[in-house]
Amino acid sequence: MADPLNISGITPGRIEIDPSKMRTPSPSSAPIEGKSFKDVLADSIGEVQRLQSEADTTIKKLVSGEIKDVTEAMVAVEKADVSFQTMMSVRNKIVAAYEEIMRMQV
């Protein structure tokens, strides 16, 4: 019966590592491009506000009779609700992370 742990090309033994041939990581000198966390957060909050305003407008149009399709209003309300719930989940995670950092001993 063949040994299931016997893999060709791999031999048991000690591996020698020469420290003089090891590289040390060098920090990247190029700045990271993109939006800051603050900008992403502000954009996300703005999008949630836009969706809620859109839902309010759609409900007002439904009540006034400008639109007859209830599903359009329901979709707008659900979009606003899902985006708000997502924003609240992110907020809760940020607060939890902040509280965890504040509990750390220095």
C-alpha positions in Angstrom: 0.0 0.0 0.0 1.4 3.4 -1.0 1.9 6.1 1.7 -0.8 8.8 1.1 1.5 11.4 2.6 4.3 10.6 0.3 4.3 13.4 -2.3 6.8 13.3 -5.0 9.2 16.3 -5.1 8.9 16.9 -1.3 11.5 15.3 0.8 11.5 15.3 4.6 14.3 17.1 6.2 15.5 20.3 7.6 15.2 23.5 5.5 18.0 26.0 5.9 17.2 29.7 5.5 20.0 32.2 4.9 19.0 35.5 6.7 21.3 37.4 4.4 19.1 36.5 1.4 15.9 37.5 3.0 14.3 40.7 1.8 12.7 43.3 4.1 9.5 44.8 2.9 9.9 48.3 1.7 7.1 50.9 2.2 5.4 52.0 -1.0 6.4 55.6 -1.9 3.4 56.0 -4.2 0.3 57.6 -2.5 -2.9 55.6 -2.5 -5.4 57.1 -4.9 -9.1 57.1 -4.2 -11.6 58.6 -1.8 -11.0 58.8 1.9 -13.2 56.9 4.3 -14.9 60.2 5.3 -15.8 60.9 1.6 -17.2 57.4 1.1 -19.2 57.7 4.3 -20.6 61.1 3.3 -21.5 59.8 -0.1 -23.3 56.8 1.3 -25.3 59.0 3.8 -26.2 61.3 0.9 -27.4 58.3 -1.2 -29.6 57.1 1.7 -31.0 60.6 2.1 -31.7 60.7 -1.7 -33.5 57.4 -1.6 -35.6 58.5 1.3 -36.6 61.7 -0.4 -37.4 59.7 -3.5 -39.6 57.4 -1.5 -41.4 60.4 0.1 -42.0 62.0 -3.3 -43.3 58.7 -4.7 -45.7 58.3 -1.7 -47.0 61.9 -2.2 -47.6 61.2 -5.9 -49.5 58.0 -5.0 -51.7 59.8 -2.5 -52.4 62.7 -4.9 -53.3 60.3 -7.7 -50.4 61.2 -10.0 -49.3 57.6 -10.1 -51.7 54.7 -10.0 -49.2 51.8 -9.6 -48.7 51.0 -5.9 -45.7 48.7 -6.7 -43.7 51.8 -7.8 -44.2 53.4 -4.4 -43.5 50.1 -2.6 -40.2 49.6 -4.5 -39.1 53.1 -3.6 -40.0 52.6 0.1 -38.2 49.2 0.2 -35.1 50.7 -1.5 -35.0 53.5 1.1 -35.6 51.0 3.9 -32.8 48.6 2.8 -30.3 51.4 2.4 -31.2 52.8 5.8 -30.9 49.4 7.5 -27.5 48.9 5.8 -26.3 52.3 6.9 -27.4 51.6 10.5 -25.5 48.2 10.4 -22.4 50.0 9.2 -22.9 52.7 11.9 -23.2 50.0 14.6 -20.0 48.2 13.4 -18.1 51.5 13.5 -19.3 52.3 17.0 -18.4 48.8 18.1 -15.0 49.1 16.6 -14.5 52.5 18.3 -15.6 51.1 21.7 -13.2 48.2 21.3 -10.3 50.5 20.6 -11.2 52.6 23.6 -11.1 49.5 25.8 -7.6 48.6 24.7 -4.8 49.0 27.3 -1.9 51.2 26.2 
